[in-house]
Amino acid sequence: MPQMAPLYWLVLFFFFMVSLFLFFAINYFVKPFEKKDHTMKKPDLNFKTWML
């Protein structure tokens, strides 16, 4: 019952708000690892970058 312990609910409300803020801050600042691009294929072993 909220009317029986308003300070208790106020503490829970602030805890919820701080947790929500931390969740959004961590999601904004922490980025996942970059995935390697698999579209670039390795060059052929017989391919030469120079000409004679």
N, C-alpha and C positions, 0 to 999 in steps of 0.2 A: 504494500500500500504506500503510494508516494507521500501521502499526507502524514504518515507516521514517522518517516525519517527523511526529511528533505535534504539534509546535508549528505546523507549516504547516496541519494540519487544524483546530487550535484557532483560528487566525486566520481561516480560511474559515468556521468555525462562527459566530464572533462577527460577521463581516461579514454572513452570512446573517441572524442574529438582528437586527442593527441595520437591515438593509434591510427585513425583515418589520415591525419596529416602525414605521419611517418610513412604510411603505405603509399600515398601519392608522391611524396618526396623521393622515396626509394625507387619507385617506378619511373620517375622522371630522370633521376641522375644516374642510376645504374643501368647500363646497357648490356644486353647479352653478348656473348662472344660472337665475333664476326665469322660467318660461315664462308668456307672456301668456295670459290666459284668453280663449278665443275663444267662450265660451258667451254672453257678454254682447254683445248686438248694439247697433249704433249706433242712437240714437233717430231716428225719421223726421224729415225736414227740415221737415215741416209741423206737427210737434208743438210745442205751446206750453206752457210751464210756468206761465203766468199766465192769469188770467181777467179779462175786462173788467167 
